[in-house]
Amino acid sequence: MTVTENRIDRTRITDIATREEAEYRRRTPRSAELFERARRSLPLGVASSFQAYDPYPLFMTDARGSRITDADGNEYIDFDMAFGVLAAGHSHPLVAQALATRVANGTCYTFPVEQGIALAEEIKSRFGADCVRFSNSGTEATMDAIRVARGYTGREKIVKFEGGYHGHHDDVLVSIQPPRELMGQAESPATVPASAGIPRSRISETIIAPFNEPDMVAAILEAHAGEIAAIIVEPVQFNIGVVPPKPGFLERLRELADEHGTVLIFDEVKTGVVLAWGGAYEYFGVKPDLFCLAKSIGGGVPIGAFGGRDAVMRSIESLEGTPAFSADAAGTGIDRTTIPGGATRVAHLGTFNGNPLSMTAGLVTLTQVLTRDVYPRLHAMADRLTAGCADILAEHGLPGYAINVGPKGCVMFTPERVTNYRDFIGLDSELWTASFFYLANRGILLPPGPDDQWTLSVQHTDAEIDRYLAVFRDFATEITM
């Protein structure tokens, strides 16, 4: 599957994009009304900035299986799946039944429930972990994992990869999609805040590295020897379409973390229990020290989790007597004289952590829905969708390529294959915009951004894959006439 030759007329792209946006507005007047009402109460008219896009987002009312319905009654085959939350699909009958029973018996106790133990045991089994803790989102999971790594190592700096997204806490809300003029050199990328309101002190503690460049990562770690508490990485970069690791990259990160006494954290919020039964750990065969989960582990209910090696995770219980990460590692390990009050454990807190609602949803999703036997079919459907899109791109000379890793994929409208963020900058956003509205107007709903990807669920069908390909073929035909 190679990047194809560009044979399209730019004027035609603009004309089709304009026409399809007008049709989008015609089909969705109720969403437009709700958006105008929302803007009077909510900044950008939405609850999360990721939900905002021009001319306005669709407001939804109902979803079942692989289908979702907007406020105007238009039904879509949902390939967005809530930014990858719903590998189980919408309102899976087993999950819905369990949640109905749970709601009738209480949704929050602030006391533990047995389902929490069972869910932790299931996650331990899938990810080869010693310990697990629960939170309420992917942002919380990565935030807590970083704090545990800092407490365990006694260090403060972290390494994050350019173009990666790990939630919206200050330590990682940097260099997500930085402007070209601010990025710095490829071998030592600048740390560029993605939001106002982030203190300079937080920015200085996050070191940026290029994804898929192990030699550059090694040099960055050497330049900060003894300072790095954690390397946090998406095993597949899913914030810039779909960018898999080059062969050997994750293995090299594992080696470098060991050499430098640094905690390796896999952000599996998007990959966990989606790519495979055991997530990226199973899919790529590389084991991190800590992993972070959210999204699809809850079947549509807010949930987060992090876990990993016993020695690191037990920092939540006590730091007393914790040795340096490795006897041969650079650095001096924990120095409690630098910790205010001489804290002897890492705090991990939250009123809703392990609440009965999310524990019930998570347990049913992982033990009854996303079982081992569903993954071969998910992978086969995804491979077929990708191959079909690739054939259409080649047949019509559209610039770009199709790619998937397991049940997550996309069409990348880029002039070359993307291996890290700097390649992604060449994205043809106008062509993507035309395709998004064209497909949406014909009942195929994708994530509302060229930096995201489709997710297949266990409730999608082969007929729906065929429908996607048929509409995409019509788009390619019209755009290249």
C-alpha positions in Angstrom: 0.0 0.0 0.0 1.9 3.0 -1.2 1.2 6.7 -1.4 -0.5 7.4 -4.7 0.1 10.0 -7.4 -1.9 13.2 -7.0 -4.3 13.5 -10.0 -6.9 15.8 -8.5 -8.0 19.3 -9.4 -7.8 21.6 -6.3 -10.7 23.7 -7.5 -12.9 20.5 -7.6 -11.9 19.7 -4.1 -13.0 23.1 -2.9 -16.3 23.0 -4.9 -17.2 19.5 -3.5 -16.2 20.5 0.1 -18.4 23.6 -0.2 -21.3 21.7 -1.6 -21.1 18.9 1.0 -20.9 21.4 3.9 -24.0 23.1 2.6 -25.8 19.7 2.5 -24.6 18.9 6.0 -26.2 22.2 7.2 -29.4 21.3 5.3 -29.7 17.9 6.9 -28.9 19.0 10.5 -30.9 22.1 11.4 -31.7 20.8 14.9 -28.0 20.3 15.6 -27.4 23.9 14.5 -30.1 25.2 16.8 -28.7 23.2 19.8 -25.2 24.5 19.0 -26.3 28.1 19.1 -28.1 27.4 22.4 -25.0 25.6 23.8 -22.7 28.5 22.9 -24.5 30.7 25.4 -23.6 28.4 28.2 -20.5 26.4 27.1 -17.2 27.8 25.7 -17.0 26.6 22.1 -20.5 25.2 22.6 -19.2 21.8 23.8 -18.0 20.1 26.9 -14.6 19.2 25.5 -12.7 21.2 23.0 -12.1 18.0 20.9 -15.9 17.9 20.2 -15.8 21.3 18.4 -15.5 21.5 14.7 -16.9 23.8 11.9 -19.6 24.6 11.1 -21.0 22.9 14.2 -20.9 19.4 15.8 -23.7 16.9 15.4 -25.8 16.5 18.5 -26.8 12.9 19.1 -29.8 11.3 20.7 -29.6 7.6 20.5 -27.2 4.7 19.6 -27.4 1.0 19.3 -24.8 -1.5 18.1 -22.8 0.2 15.3 -25.5 2.8 14.6 -25.9 6.3 16.0 -28.7 8.8 15.4 -28.5 12.6 15.5 -31.0 15.2 16.7 -32.5 15.5 13.3 -33.2 11.7 13.1 -30.3 11.0 10.6 -28.8 7.6 11.2 -25.1 6.8 10.7 -22.9 3.8 10.7 -20.6 4.9 13.5 -16.9 4.4 12.7 -15.9 7.0 15.2 -17.1 5.0 18.2 -16.6 7.9 20.6 -12.9 8.4 19.8 -12.3 4.7 20.2 -14.2 4.2 23.5 -16.6 1.6 22.1 -14.8 -1.5 20.8 -17.9 -3.3 22.4 -20.2 -1.1 20.3 -23.0 1.1 21.5 -25.3 -0.2 24.3 -24.1 -3.8 24.1 -27.0 -5.9 25.5 -24.8 -7.6 28.1 -23.4 -4.3 29.3 -26.8 -2.5 29.3 -28.4 -5.3 31.3 -25.7 -5.3 33.9 -25.7 -1.5 34.2 -29.5 -1.5 34.6 -29.2 -3.9 37.6 -26.3 -1.8 39.0 -28.1 1.5 38.8 -31.1 0.0 40.7 -28.7 -1.1 43.4 -26.6 2.1 43.8 -23.9 3.7 41.6 -21.4 5.1 44.1 -20.6 3.9 47.6 -17.0 5.2 48.2 -16.5 1.8 49.6 -14.9 -1.0 47.5 -16.9 -3.6 45.7 -16.0 -7.2 44.7 -16.3 -6.4 41.0 -13.3 -4.1 41.4 -11.2 -7.0 42.6 -12.4 -9.2 39.7 -11.7 -6.4 37.1 -8.2 -5.9 38.5 -7.6 -9.6 38.3 -8.7 -9.6 34.6 -6.5 -6.7 33.7 -3.5 -8.3 35.5 -4.0 -11.5 33.5 -4.3 -9.6 30.2 -1.3 -7.3 30.7 1.0 -9.5 32.8 0.8 -7.0 35.6 1.4 -7.4 39.3 -0.9 -4.5 40.5 -3.6 -2.3 39.2 -5.3 0.9 40.4 -8.5 2.5 39.0 -9.2 6.1 38.0 -11.9 7.8 36.0 -10.2 8.7 32.6 -7.2 8.3 30.5 -5.9 11.7 31.6 -6.1 10.6 35.3 -4.4 7.3 34.5 -1.4 8.9 32.8 -1.2 11.6 35.4 -1.1 9.1 38.2 1.4 6.8 36.5 3.8 9.7 36.0 3.5 10.6 39.7 4.2 7.0 40.7 7.2 6.9 38.4 8.5 10.1 40.0 7.9 8.9 43.5 9.6 5.6 42.7 12.7 7.0 41.1 13.0 10.2 43.0 13.4 12.1 39.8 11.2 14.8 38.2 11.7 15.0 34.5 9.8 12.9 32.0 10.3 12.2 28.3 7.3 12.5 26.0 7.2 12.1 22.2 6.4 14.8 19.8 2.9 14.4 18.4 1.7 12.2 21.2 -1.4 12.9 23.3 -1.6 11.6 26.9 -4.4 13.6 28.3 -4.9 17.2 29.4 -2.8 17.5 32.6 0.1 20.0 32.5 3.0 17.6 32.3 1.9 16.1 28.9 -0.1 18.9 27.3 2.9 19.9 25.3 4.2 19.3 21.8 1.0 17.6 20.8 0.8 19.3 17.3 3.2 22.2 17.6 3.5 24.8 14.8 6.5 24.1 12.5 8.2 27.4 13.4 8.3 26.5 17.1 9.3 22.8 16.9 13.1 23.2 17.1 15.5 20.7 15.7 14.5 17.1 14.9 17.2 15.7 17.2 16.2 17.9 20.1 12.6 19.1 19.7 11.4 22.1 21.7 8.8 21.7 24.5 5.9 23.6 23.1 2.8 24.2 25.3 -0.5 23.2 23.7 -2.5 25.4 26.0 -2.3 28.7 27.8 -2.2 28.4 31.6 0.6 25.8 31.8 3.3 27.0 34.3 6.8 27.4 32.9 8.0 25.1 35.7 5.9 22.2 34.3 7.1 22.8 30.8 10.7 22.6 31.9 10.2 19.2 33.4 9.0 17.6 30.1 11.6 16.7 27.6 10.4 16.0 24.0 11.8 13.3 21.8 11.0 12.3 18.2 8.9 9.1 17.7 10.5 6.2 15.8 14.1 7.7 16.1 15.8 5.4 18.7 19.3 6.9 18.3 18.0 10.4 18.9 16.1 9.2 22.0 19.3 7.6 23.3 21.2 10.9 22.8 18.4 12.8 24.6 18.4 10.4 27.6 22.2 10.6 27.8 22.1 14.4 27.8 19.7 14.1 30.8 21.3 11.2 32.6 20.1 10.7 36.1 17.2 13.1 35.6 14.5 11.2 33.8 11.8 9.5 35.9 9.7 8.1 33.0 9.4 7.7 29.3 5.8 7.8 28.3 4.8 6.6 24.9 1.8 5.6 22.8 2.9 2.2 21.4 1.1 3.4 18.2 0.8 7.1 17.8 -3.0 7.7 17.4 -3.0 11.4 17.7 -1.7 11.9 14.2 -3.8 9.4 12.3 -2.2 5.9 12.7 1.6 5.8 13.1 2.9 2.4 14.1 6.3 1.9 15.7 9.1 1.0 13.4 10.5 -2.6 13.9 12.6 -2.6 17.0 11.6 0.9 18.3 9.6 -0.2 21.3 12.3 -2.9 22.1 14.9 -0.2 22.0 12.9 2.0 24.4 12.7 -0.9 26.8 16.5 -1.3 26.7 17.1 2.5 27.1 14.7 2.6 30.1 16.7 -0.2 31.8 20.0 1.4 31.0 19.0 4.8 32.5 17.0 3.5 35.5 13.8 5.1 33.9 10.3 3.8 34.2 8.8 2.9 30.8 5.1 3.8 30.6 2.9 2.6 27.8 -0.1 4.8 27.3 -2.6 2.1 26.2 -5.7 4.3 26.5 -6.4 3.8 22.8 -4.6 0.5 22.2 -5.5 -1.5 25.4 -8.0 -4.3 24.8 -8.5 -2.9 21.2 -5.5 -4.0 19.3 -5.5 -7.4 21.0 -6.8 -9.2 24.1 -3.7 -8.0 25.9 -3.4 -4.7 24.1 -0.1 -3.4 22.7 1.8 -5.6 25.2 0.5 -8.7 23.5 0.5 -7.2 20.0 4.1 -6.1 20.0 5.6 -8.3 22.7 7.2 -5.5 24.7 6.4 -5.2 28.3 6.5 -1.7 30.0 7.0 -1.1 33.7 3.6 0.7 33.9 0.6 0.9 31.5 -2.4 3.2 31.3 -5.9 2.2 30.3 -9.2 3.8 29.7 -11.8 4.2 26.9 -12.8 0.7 25.7 -12.1 -1.1 29.0 -15.4 0.4 30.3 -17.8 -0.4 27.5 -18.9 3.3 27.3 -18.8 4.2 31.0 -16.1 6.6 32.3 -13.1 4.6 33.6 -9.4 4.7 33.8 -6.7 2.3 35.2 -3.0 2.0 35.5 -0.8 -0.8 36.6 2.4 -2.8 36.2 5.4 -4.0 38.1 4.9 -4.6 41.8 8.0 -2.7 42.9 6.9 0.4 41.1 3.2 0.2 42.0 3.8 -0.5 45.6 5.2 3.1 45.9 1.5 3.9 46.6 1.9 2.0 49.8 5.3 3.1 50.8 8.6 4.5 49.5 10.5 3.3 52.6 13.5 1.2 51.6 12.8 1.5 47.9 16.1 1.1 46.0 17.2 2.9 42.9 15.5 1.5 39.9 18.6 -0.5 38.9 21.9 -1.0 40.7 23.7 -0.1 37.5 21.3 2.8 36.6 22.5 6.4 36.4 21.3 8.6 39.2 21.0 8.3 42.9 17.5 7.1 43.3 15.1 8.6 45.9 16.2 11.6 48.0 13.5 12.3 50.5 15.2 15.5 51.5 13.7 17.1 48.4 10.2 16.0 49.1 8.1 18.5 51.2 7.3 17.0 54.5 9.4 13.9 53.7 6.5 12.1 52.1 6.9 8.3 52.3 4.3 7.2 49.8 2.8 8.3 46.5 -0.8 9.7 46.7 -3.4 8.2 44.5 -6.9 9.5 45.3 -10.4 9.9 43.9 -13.9 9.7 45.2 -15.1 7.9 42.1 -12.1 5.6 41.7 -13.4 2.0 41.5 -17.1 3.1 41.7 -19.6 0.3 41.3 -20.9 1.5 37.9 -17.6 1.5 36.1 -16.4 -1.7 37.8 -19.6 -3.5 36.7 -19.3 -2.1 33.1 -15.6 -2.9 32.9 -16.0 -6.5 34.2 -18.8 -7.4 31.8 -17.0 -5.8 28.9 -13.7 -7.6 29.4 -15.0 -11.0 30.5 -18.2 -11.3 28.4 -17.8 -9.1 25.3 -14.1 -8.4 24.4 -13.1 -12.0 24.8 -10.2 -13.7 23.1 -12.3 -15.1 20.3 -13.6 -11.8 19.0 -10.2 -10.4 17.8 -9.6 -12.5 14.7 -12.9 -11.2 13.2 -12.1 -7.6 14.2 -8.7 -7.8 12.6 -10.1 -9.4 9.4 -12.7 -6.7 9.0 -10.2 -3.9 9.6 -7.7 -5.4 7.2 -10.5 -5.7 4.6 -11.5 -2.1 5.1 -7.9 -0.9 4.8 -7.2 -3.0 1.7 -10.4 -1.7 0.0 -9.6 1.9 0.7 -6.0 1.4 -0.6 -7.4 -0.1 -3.8 -9.7 2.9 -4.3 -6.9 5.4 -3.6 -4.7 3.7 -6.2 -7.4 3.3 -8.7 -8.3 7.0 -8.7 -4.8 8.4 -8.1 -5.8 10.1 -4.8 -2.8 11.2 -2.8 -2.4 9.2 0.4 -2.6 5.7 1.8 -4.7 3.5 4.0 -3.4 2.0 7.2 -4.6 0.1 10.2 -3.1 -1.5 13.3 -5.7 -4.1 14.5 -9.2 -2.7 14.5 -8.1 1.0 14.3 -7.2 2.6 11.0 -7.7 5.6 8.7 -6.9 7.1 5.3 -3.9 9.3 5.6 -4.1 12.1 3.0 -0.3 12.8 3.2 2.3 13.0 0.4 4.5 10.4 2.1 4.1 7.7 4.8 4.0 9.2 8.2 6.6 7.9 10.7 6.4 10.7 13.2 4.7 14.1 13.7 7.0 16.0 11.3 5.8 13.8 8.4 2.2 14.5 9.4 2.5 18.2 8.7 2.0 17.5 5.0 -1.6 16.4 5.5 -4.1 17.6 2.8 -6.7 19.0 5.2 -8.9 20.3 2.5 -9.2 16.8 0.8 -9.9 15.3 4.3 -12.6 17.9 4.9 -14.3 17.1 1.6 -14.3 13.4 2.4 -15.6 13.8 6.0 -18.7 15.7 4.9 -19.2 13.6 1.8 -19.3 10.4 3.9 -21.3 11.9 6.8 -24.0 13.1 4.4 -24.3 9.5 3.1 -24.5 7.9 6.6 -20.8 7.1 7.2 -19.6 8.8 10.4 -15.9 9.2 11.0 -14.1 11.1 13.8 -14.3 14.9 13.1 -10.6 15.4 12.6 -7.9 14.3 10.2 -5.7 13.4 13.2 -8.0 10.6 14.5 -8.9 7.2 13.2 -11.8 4.8 12.8 -12.5 2.1 15.4 -14.3 -1.1 14.6 -16.5 -2.7 17.3 -17.7 -6.3 17.8 -21.1 -5.1 16.6 -20.0 -3.9 13.1 -20.8 -6.1 10.2 -19.2 -7.0 6.9 -22.1 -5.3 5.1 -21.2 -2.1 6.9 -17.6 -2.4 5.7 -19.0 -2.8 2.2 -21.1 0.3 2.6 -18.2 2.4 3.8 -16.1 1.3 0.8 -19.0 1.9 -1.7 -19.4 5.5 -0.4 -15.6 6.1 -0.4 -15.4 4.8 -3.9 -18.2 7.3 -5.0 -16.2 10.1 -3.3 -13.0 9.1 -5.1 -14.8 8.9 -8.4 -16.4 12.3 -8.1 -13.3 14.1 -6.8 -11.2 12.9 -9.7 -13.8 13.3 -12.6 
